[in-house]
């Protein structure tokens, strides 16, 4: 991912020229003749607001001009974001289980095992199926093959554009209904679609459908796994109860 003009998306060689510390001149794009990236001189809150408003130029600035393979330690950033992303996913699952009344001080061992199994299935296998579906839909809709470098770029884009998951932290302080999580997920879906559009320069409809199918498959897979794990646990505990009962009778 090289530097790009945030207005038209065309590649640019440099974003600014620095004459002395604190004295810079922003460069103009040769294609549209506009300033290539005026976010360089803006406050961080302006960028955050424009990201929340889903402005493509804000995503171009973040994905192409800030997070750049030439200026950042890409692999270290990828691992850190992956850990944070999975932690947020695990916390989201726990909030949903708490909303169903399954978490409490008087939990049985079977309930604890069931919840841990569901969280692991949702976080690990659910997101794995999400990435597989996402890559498959890109290959179908965009007719491109995903190399290792391209796959790392897309993975990083997905995790960065899911920044709205940070609002789950607010649920540690204030009590919100669990339905707020679905609003956060919907916002992450739309943010992923805008980031994908910026990365691929494709139509918005293709990007939305790509992200929608990935989220839909993730939802279906996690629900099926939940039913399977629940059935297996119930069967296992019933067989154990029968064995204990027979042993006590003897």
Secondary structure, DSSP 8 states (H G I E B T S, - for coil): ---B-TTT--B-S-SEEEEETTEEEE-B-TTT-SBS-GGGGS-HHHHHHHHHTT-HHHHHIIIIIIS-TTTS-HHHHHHHHHHHHHHHHHHHHHHHHHHTT--STT--HHHHHHHHHHHHIIIIIIHHHHHHHHHHHHHHHH-----HHHHHHHHHHHHHTTGGGGGGGHHHHS---THHHHHHHHHHHHHHHHHHHHHH---HHHHHHHHHHHHHHHHHHHHHHHHHHHHHHHHHHHHHHHHHHHHHH-
